[in-house]
Amino acid sequence: MYALVDCNACYASCEQIFRPDLRGKPVIVLSNNDGCIIARSAEAKALGVPDLQPYFKIAARLKRDGVQVFSANFRLYGDISTQVMDTLRDFSPRVEQYSIDEMFLDLQGLDTDLDELAAAIRDRLWREVRMPVGVGIAPTKTLAKLANHAAKKIKRDGIAVLDHPDKWQWLLKRLPVDKVWGIGRRLQRRLAVLGIHSAWQLAQADPVFIRRHTSLQVDRCIRELNGEACFALEEQPPAKKEIFVTRSFAEKTGRLEDLLGHIHRYAVAAAEKLRSQNSLCQSLYVFAHTSEFESGLYRGSQVLSLPWPTSDSRLIARQARAAMRKIHRPGLRFMKCGVGLLDIRDRRFHQPDLFTPGQSADDDRLMTLLDRINQRFGRDSLVFGSEGLNGKWTMRQNLLSPGYTFNWAELPRVRC
């Protein structure tokens, strides 16, 4: 049996943890640069606040309806997510963190009542973290996903256990096929051509026939819907094959110096992620573009090969800045740029070339020191001068909540 624990409206719930006065009230969280709505509390959804809607279009309506609006505070959300995941690890020795707000637990061998276990997970996370969650338990990961959906949308008590075919068959008959884990819009359209519109119809389909018209992944999905576990728990997530860091600017800019500062910062962030998975990259993709809502849209990009496989922030940032100089066009105001690391390979299996220079041991030690300082003392404790020291590259976050979990000056104060 597998359990899937999913935080309810995670970002909005994180904001309510330190603002209990907002419980039961509509809360939304905005994307980078206060752009679009990316999280809504249940009360905000009940008011009909749309998801992924540009904030400026409905700001007046949100104010009129008394909706509390927050800029995204991803570091706060990451800290709370860590507390949730650490708590869940107490319930099972084998877990898979699927996302910042979801975790699979392997319940095989646990001799306990599943309904009581689900209730214990839900109650402990609320008691210790003040995070509301849904808990779905089933014999496969795909069914556990559907059980979690039922826990929040149908039963509404946060718990659903599908431990018998009758239970999951009842649920499959009431859900459209796109509610099944792994069935996106493209697959939904392809299955509709085959006459499959509900999760139950998919579960009853011939796996061999479906595989011939779709993929092996859908074949396995059908087997999972019938109680046969095909997707194993990924305790160690696979390394990323591509790493991208992109941002929209707080204000559009046409100055080359600004663009170079932005791209340097993003290149350093991408290199840090590359080192965290012990990888090297050989190719680099850099892009920048003007606003899509203005006439004369310009999109510029460069793909270049690095002199050798590397994870050195200095080399990656230097090449990214060189590419940005070629992309820049005087007179244009850019609104977004980004860096992509391509041709990523596992460092453990990299074979250096005897006749080609590569990343030296001194380079490795310097990057390790850089990462350790920033991990211990906080992000941006040690930065490159080329990134700029005046904070010009930060995002627009006019509605940012305090750093309750990481800033001493912003710790909550309790008066007795």
N, C-alpha and C positions, 0 to 999 in steps of 0.2 A: 504493500500500500504506500501511496505517496500523499503528502500534504502540500498544498500550495497556500502560503500565507501572503496576502496582498494588502498593503496599507490603503485605506480609504482616502481618496483625494489627497495624496501624500503631501504635496507642497502646502496646500491650504491647511491641512491638519497640523503640519509643523509650525505654521504661524500661530495657530490657536493654542499650542502647548504653553507658550509663555504669555499668552493673552487669553486667559480663561473667560474674560468678559465678552469674547467674541464667539463663544460656543453657542450654537443654535442660531447664529446670524450668518448672512451671506458673506463669503470671503472668496476673493480670486487672487491669483498670482500671475504676473506678467512675464513675458520672455525677455531675453537680452534687450537692453536699451528701451525697456518699457514698451515693447512693440505689440505683441499679441497675447491673448489670454491663453495660458497653458494649464491652469489648474483651477477647479471650481469646487467649493464645498457643496454639500447636498442642498443647502438652502439657496445657494446661487443658481444651481441647476433648476430648482423648483421655480425660480423667478424667470426662467427661460433665457438666462445669460448664455450666449452661444460660445462654443469652444473654438479656439484658434481665430477669434475675431480681432481685428486691429483695435487696440484700446481707444485710439483717438475718435473712432467712429461712434462709440457708445459711451464715452466718458460722462457725458451729461446725464444719460439715462441711469448709469450706475450710481452717480451721486444722488439723483432723485430717489432711487430705490434703497438708498442706505447701504450699498455694498461696500465693504472694506477692501481696498485695493493695496497690494504689496508688489514691490519689485522683487525679482527672483533673488533669493539669498542662498545660492547653491552650496556655499560652505556650511551654513547652518543645516541645510537639508542633509548634506553628507554626514555630518556629525550625528544627527538623530537617526539616520539610516544605520549607521554603525552600531548604535545602541540597540536598535531593533534586531539586527542580524546577530549580534552577540547574544542577545537573550534567546533567540530561536535555536542557537547551537546547543543550548542546555536540554533541548527536547529530543535531539537525535544526533548520533555520532557522524552521520553522513548527510551533508546538505549541499545545495547548489544555489548560490545567489544569482538569480536570473536577471535582476535589474536593481536599481536603487531602492525600489519599494516592494520587491517580490523575492521570495525564497522557496525553493522546493526542499522538503524534508523526506528522507527515506525512513519509513516506519516499519520496515521489515524486521521481524524478531521482537517487536515491542509488545509485551503481553499486557494490554490495557484496553479499556473500553474506548473506542474511537470518538464517540460523542463527548465523553468526559475529557479526553485529551484535547479535542478541538476547543472546548469551552475553557480549559486551563490555559491554552495558548492565548486565546482572545483576552481572557481576564487578566493574565499576567502582563501582557503588553499594555493594556490600559492602565493597570495599577502602577507599573514601574516607569513607563515611558509616556503615558497619556496619548498613545497612538491607537486610534480605532482601526481594526483590521477585519478582513474576511478570511475564513479558513475553510478550504475545500479539501476533502479527503476522498481518494478513489484509488483503484488498482493500477492506473496508468497516469502518466503526466498529462496527457491530453484530457482525460476525464477529470483529473484534479483541477485543471483550468476551468472546465465547465462547472464543476462543483463549486468553485470559488465564485463564479458568476451567479450561480443559484443562491449562494449564501448571502449575497448583497442585493440582488435584484428580485429574487422570488421569496425566499424565506425571510430576509431582512433582519435576521438575528445574528448574522455574521458567521453562521456555521451550516455546513452541508456535508453529509457523509454519504457517498455512493458506494456502499459495500455489497450491493446485490444487483444483478442484471435488471431486475424489475425497476429499481430506482433510476439507474442511468438511462434505461430505455424510455421511461416516462419523461425524463428531461429532454432527451434527444428529439422526441416527437414535438416538442414545443419550441425549439430553437431553430432559427435560419442557419444555413450552412456557413455563413460568414462569421458566426460566433465560435466556430471550431478553431482551435489554435493552429496557426499555420495556413489558414485559408484566407488569402487576401482578395482584393477586388478582381485581379486578373484571373485567379483560379476560380473565383465565384462565377465569373462570366463563362469560363470554359465548362464548368460543371453544369451551369444552367442549360447550355447547348445539349448536354447529355441527359437532361431531364432531372437533374439533382438540385433541389432547392432547399431542403431541410437537412439538419444534422442526422436525422433518422434515415433519410434516403441515402445519405453518404455511407452510413454504417451498414446498410443492407446491400450496397453495391458490390459487384465482383472485383476484388482487389487487382486481379490480373488484367481485367478489362480497363479499369481506371488507370493502372500504371502505364498501359499502352497508349492512353490518350493524354496523360498528364506527366507524372513522375513517380519515382520510387518513394519519395517523401509522402505523397498522398496515399500510396499503398499502405505504408506504415501507419499513417493516420487512421485509416479504416480499421486496421487491426487493433489499434489502441482504443478506438471507440467501442470495440467489442470485448474489451478487457484484457487484451494481450499486450504486455509491456514491450515496446519496441525501441523507445527512446531512453537510453541510459542516463543516469545522473552524471552531470559534468561537474565533478568536485573542483577541478582545475580548469577554468575556461580557456579555450584555445587562444593563442596569440593572434592579434589582429594582423591582417594582411595588408591593410592600408590604414594610415593614421592622418586625420584631417583636423586642423584647427582653423575655424573661420569665425569672423565676427562682423556685425554691422557697426558702423561708427556712431557715436553719440551725436556728432555733427558732421555733415559732409565736408570734405576737404579736397583742395586741389594742390596743396603744397607737397612737393616731393619729400621734404623732411618728415612730414607727418606720416606719409605712407611708409617710409623706410622704418620709422619707429614702430608702427603697427606690425609690419611684416616681420621685423626682428623679434618682437615679443611673441608672435604666434609661432615662429620657427623654433624658438627656445622651448615653448610649451610642448610642441610636437616632439622635439628631441627628448624631453624629459619623459614623455609617455613611452617613447621608443625604448629608452633605457630601462624603464620599469618592467618591461617584458623581456629584457635581455636579448634585444634584437639589434640588427644593423639595417640601414637602408642604402640603396644605390642610386635612386632617382628621386627627383623633387618636382612637384607641381606647384606653381604660384599663379594666383589670379587676382584680379581686381575689376570692379565694374561700377558704373554710375547708377543712378536711381532708375528703376524700371518704370517709375511713374512720370518720368520726364522725357521729353522728346530727345532724339539723338542718343539713344542708349548705346553705351560703349562697353564691350566686354574684352578685356585683354588677359592673356594667359601665356605662360612659358612652361615647358617641360625640359628639364636638363638632367644630365647624368652627373653624379658626383665623382670626383677623381678616384675614390675607393669607397667600399662599404664602410659606413661610419655611423656613430651615434653622438658625435661631438657637436654640441650646441653651437660652438664658434664657427665650424665649417659650414654647417647647415644654414645658419643665419646669414653668413657671408654670401653664400650662393643665392639665398632667397632675396637679399638686398640687391644683388646684381640683376636678378630677374625683374625685380620691381622697377628698377631704373629703365629697363627696356619697355615695360608695360605702360609706364606713366606717360600721359599726354598733357602738355601745358594747356591751360584754359578749361579743362574738364574738372568737375567736382565729383570725387569718388565717394561712395557710401558703404562699400564692403570690400574686404580682401581676405585672402586665406592662403594657407600652406597645406600641401598634401605630401606625405612621405610614401613613396611607392617602392616596389621591388624590395620588400622587407624580407629578411632572412634570419633564421635562428642563429644567434651568435655562437652557440655551442658547436655548430657544424660548419662554421666558416673556415675555409682553408686559405690563408694568406698567400699572396704571390711573392716569390723570392725576389723578383726583379721589379716590383712595384711598391712604392711606399704605402703605408697604411696607417691606421690609428695606433699610436704608440702607447706604451705602458704609462708614460707620464700624462698623456691625454686622458686615459682611463681614470687615473687617480684624481685628476683635477675635476672631472665630471662627477665622480663618486663623492668627492668632498662638497661640490656644489649642491648635489641632491641631499646629502645628509644635513647640511646647514639649513636648507629650506624646509626639510621635513621636521627638524627639531625646533626651529625658531619661527616657523610660519612662512607661507609662500611669499616670495619677493623680499625675503630678508637679505638675500644676496642676488643682485641682478647685474646685467651687463650695461655699461654706460650708454651703449647705442640704443637701448630701449627707451632712454629718457628717464629723468629723475623727478619730473614734476607732475606725474599722474595724468598726463594728457591722453594716455591711451586707454584709460578706464572707460567702462560703459556708462550710459546714462541710467542711473538708479535713483530717481527722485523720491521713490516711495519705499526705500529699503528699511527693513526692520533691523533692530540692534543685533550685534554679534553675540548673542546670549551664551554661546558655547565656546567662543574662541577669543573674546576680547575682554580683558579684565575691567576695562573702564565701562563696559556695557553690561556687566552682570546684573541680574535682577536684584532689586532691593526689597527686603521684607521688613515691614515695620510691625512690631509686636506691641 
